[in-house]
Amino acid sequence: PGQGSNGCQYVNAASISVGECVDILEDDHGDGWTRIQKSDGSSGFVPSSYLRNDSEIPPTSSQPIESGRF
């Protein structure tokens, strides 16, 4: 399970893989965690820094895109 900045554990932490597409159920409210739903229907919280909004990437780009640290 993940841990918040105050040390409490997030019981509903989700596990995601690099490149996996997920739906945002609840935005980060300042605690560094975002609630997502995976394609298999499971949901939970992941660190907001693990997420990237693909709609911000130009669709015409054919170059590999570095998505940051994981």
Residue pairs with C-beta under 8 A, 6 or more apart in sequence:
1 9
1 10
1 11
1 13
2 9
2 10
2 13
2 33
2 45
2 46
2 47
3 9
3 10
4 10
4 31
4 32
4 33
5 31
5 32
10 33
10 44
10 45
12 35
12 43
12 44
12 45
13 44
13 45
13 46
14 36
14 38
14 42
14 43
14 44
14 45
14 46
15 44
16 22
16 36
16 38
16 46
16 50
18 67
18 70
19 67
20 38
20 39
21 39
21 54
22 36
22 37
22 38
22 39
22 46
22 51
23 36
23 37
24 34
24 35
24 36
24 51
25 35
25 36
25 37
25 43
26 34
26 35
27 34
28 34
28 48
32 47
32 48
32 49
33 45
33 46
33 47
33 48
34 45
34 46
34 47
34 48
34 51
35 43
35 44
35 45
36 43
36 44
36 45
36 46
36 51
37 43
49 68
49 69
50 70
52 67
52 68
57 65
